[in-house]
Amino acid sequence: MAILKIARMGHPVLLQRAAPVTDPTDPVIQQLIDDMIETMHDAGGLGLAAPQVHVPLRLFVFHLPAARAAEAAGEAGAPAEPALPPQAVINPEITPVADEKRLGWEGCLSIPGMRAAVPRFAQIRYAGLDRRGKPLAAEAQGLHAVIVQHEYDHLDGILYPMRMTDFSKMGFNEELARFPSPLPSLVS
Ligand code: NI
């Protein structure tokens, strides 16, 4: 296991379209997944995509700790979401369930120290392969849906500012903590 270097916004690896993983069971891919999970925990992130660690492959890891799930549900006035253990999603596809988008606060390990309100589909289905190479399919809403859409975007070279519609809702974490700003719950 190793902690990997995370690319920051401005590095070209974050802007390219990543290539599919041909064999998820390849020991090199298994090692990469272990290292990405360790790196995600070390950096305190909810997700990490392979291009963020300079590997342009269609693969990301994510988790939803119980405390973060409860916090997000509280902010949205929604029932608590189930916590999710660290997991890998390989060669994913996303389908929105409905057109509705919501604004939610997001950060990114490639844009350290900042966060912003980003519109995302409220409910999605996604499919791909798990780390054993077996097909996976899931439906997601709330923070789970936000994380998956954010990480998926990294595989297409998209960073969250490229999804934003209102740049007045972006700032440094310390300042946003001092001056909390409410968000409209619905954007479209
Ligand atoms: Ni990110």
Residues whose N, C-alpha, C, O or C-beta is under 5 A from the ligand:
A	BS01	NI	G107 C108 L109
